[in-house]
Structure formats: structure tokens, C-alpha cells
Amino acid sequence: MDQELSVIEEQEAIKILSEKQESHFLDFKSKDLSGKGLQKIVTAFANADGGELYIGIIDEKESVPELIERWEGFKKLEQFNQLIQNIYEEIKPVPQLEIEFMEIEGYECRGIVLKVTVYKSANIHYTSADKVFIRKSAQTLELKGKQEILNLKLSKGLISYEDQLIGNYSVDELLESEELNSFLKSYSPRTNPEEYLKKQRLVRKSGAEILPTIASVLLYADLPSAILPRKCAIKITRYNTNEDIPSREHLEEQITVEGNVLSQINTTLLNIKRIIDSLKVLDETKLVGANYPVEAIQEIIVNAVIHRDYNISDDIHVLIFNNRIEVRSPGNLPGYITPDNILEERFSRNPTVVRLLNKYPDPPNKDIGEGLNTAFQKMQEMRLKPPQIFVEQNKVIVVLPHESLAAPEEAVLEYLEANNEINNRTARKLCGIHSENSMKAVFIRLRDRGLIEMVPGKLGPATTWRKVER
């Protein structure tokens, strides 16, 4: 194993010691950390949302004469070998991680600290004692009992709640549902309801009975909320305020949308459109109608419905404020998905719902996997700030802010503050402008104001622009 040592400046070390606080994503441990203790923390991060562990830093609760003295690592790299072996040889399966050895320039006497960056995993990781840990806030907690581990598997998407059987709803009731029979009228090839349910694995044998799956209820039962043991509706709430935390006096309207997933999506979108059509937002000096891109709202609602964790008994909440729309979906992001990679990676918690919803004549998830990308694109085209994605208290929160992007000229100048030059293609993507000529006109306006100039020697398609140094 390659062991490279990074030498950092004193200020960077001080920043680590003073500004970083132990949290859901960060832990500090002394060099006396045992192999078993290390396994607990690493598996807990991998089983939750990932995180960073520094080994060789004294707990902030312990009193030291100077802050820098909290940095107390090993003198030699080889002294970490046993700890590293505990990760790679004892944890099953081995988590994805990176290790970095760090030493402070001029403070070699303080020793070497090991930084372990653990990535969120789609697997469940076990310690050598066959135990499962998870990170919650700044704590490393053991999951005890089969149900807790089962819930973790469901939240990660390792097993799907949608495939579980349900006993209080008969196959005969499902066969008579209006939604299933209406759907099959347009389904090709022509199939009777019983044959369709069997082929799609929406009913299975359990002992002497044939029972429907939760996915079949979500898709085709006329009122899933009355059948499933967990909440599965959508609540739309209108608050007449811009406040981050609204009070009851701000509440203007609340609607509960029930029904199968397609009905929920369609009814929710109709209600959101009705509400935002009546919204007024402040534009410079006057009130104007709120102008959200319908496609962005649709993609985020569809994404929430098809990817939410149905094992959690909670509804999807759509909160409509004067200056934003928030969509709160139950459950963490599945598998290895994080807010940082959500636009590039794909992982479906409810693949049966996703696949069969796509079989409708005009499916709401027509471009599977492109939902959030479309939302970002449409917000940019309408010159609004991009959606914001958070994971908070077992919920995925997507916020559509009604805030204008900077003008194209401002966006170009801001880009050139951090970069030496910019071309037409990059600028169009940055500004949400499709036409090369329209983007060229922006460059010309900035040139005429003496703010930018063409980079010499780059012509035609290779043309780039740079800031004029004053």
C-alpha cells in the first residue's frame, strides 16, 4: 500500500482543530483508538452518509495548554499499519474510502495524523464481531435486532419495501380496481388483469394464499392510503410568508392528495399550478405573478413519489411559500446517492413502481433518470436560481427558489474572476442561453464597455474571451 505523507501549513492545522466540530459527518479520535473502535466508526459512516475520521487528534473536551497540542499523532507511518489492516481485513465488505497521512510543517514533533474519508455505501458493512453500526448526529450507534437492520436495508434499497406482501387486501379486490382495469385497456399486448399481475410479479404465493405486493397497491389500488400500514399521501400546504420557519398565522390552505401514484402526481400538479397562479412575488419595485417552470415542478414531484421510502410512515410534503417551493420526501437518498452526485448517478429504491409507471400511455417519468437534470435545466432557462437539495432528519428536501439568476453579463464576469478565459459553449451553459449568436452579443456588449477582450490567436470555434486588466 502506497503511503504518502502530506505536509500542511500551521494555519491549515489550526483550522482543522478549531473550526471543525464532531458531527454526523466528522469524528476525531486519539492515536490510542483500538482496531475494534475504528471498525465501529468506519462502518457507521459507510452505513449512513459517509464522513471523515481523523486519528491522532485529542478530544476537544481534554484541556491542553495550546490548541496545536491537540495534534498528537504517531511518529512513523508504519505505526498506523495495524489500524489500516483492521479496515481492509476485518470489515465485511470492505468500504470505499481514502486514507491520507498529514504532518504539520515545522511541527514534526507533533507527529502524523491519519485522515480516513469514508464514502456512503449501497451495502451494509459489518465489523469483525458481526455487528452493524450507523452514524446519527455525532454518535456511533449499534443497530440491535433484525428489524433495525431490515429497516437499514430498506432505506439503502438493498431490499425493496415495494416487494413486501400485504395481507389485509385480497387479490380479488385488486383485480376489481378501476385503476388496474383502466390501465389495461391501453396496455399492449392485450392482457387480462390476473395474467398481468402474475407476469409482473405483483402477486406471489405465501403459504396457501396468493397475496398482492405493496407495489401493486401503490400502482393500481383505488385508495392505497386505506390499505397500506404506512402513510403514503401527499400534503400540499400554502404559507403566505417568506420566513424559513412559518407560524400557524401564515397558513392559508392545506390539501391532502390520496390515490394511486399516477393519480397523486396528476392531482398534486394541478393543485400546485392553481396555487402558484395566484402567487405574487416582488420584482424590483412591483408585484408580479410567480413564474415557475412547470416542467421543473413536475420532475421534482414525480421524483419524490417514485423514489421516496415507503417503509417510513409519513407523507410527502409540498410547502408553497411566497418566495419558494419546498418538496420534502420521506427517507434518505438510497444506496450511494448523495446531494453531490445525484445528477450523475442512478439508483432506484422502488424499481417496480418506476418501471410499471413508465408503461402508461403518457408516463410522468417518460425520461427515466433525467428528472432532476430537467428541473435544473428548466430553472436555468427561466433565469431562476437552481434547485437546492438537502438531506435532513430522514427526509430529502428539494427547494425551488423564486430568485433570479445574475444577468448574463454578470455571470460571465463572475466566471472570469475565478477563471482565465471563457468560450461561447461554456458561457451558454452558464447563462442558460441556447443561441451562439445571442451569447456572442453578450460578449460584444462587455467588450464595448471595455470589460473583456478576445484572447489573441484564438479564432472561429476556438474563440475565447478574458477580462481586461486595469
Order of alpha helices (4+ residues) and beta strands (2+ residues): beta-alpha-beta-alpha-beta-alpha-beta-beta-beta-beta-alpha-alpha-alpha-alpha-beta-beta-alpha-beta-beta-alpha-beta-beta-alpha-beta-beta-alpha-alpha-beta-beta-alpha-beta-alpha-alpha-beta-beta
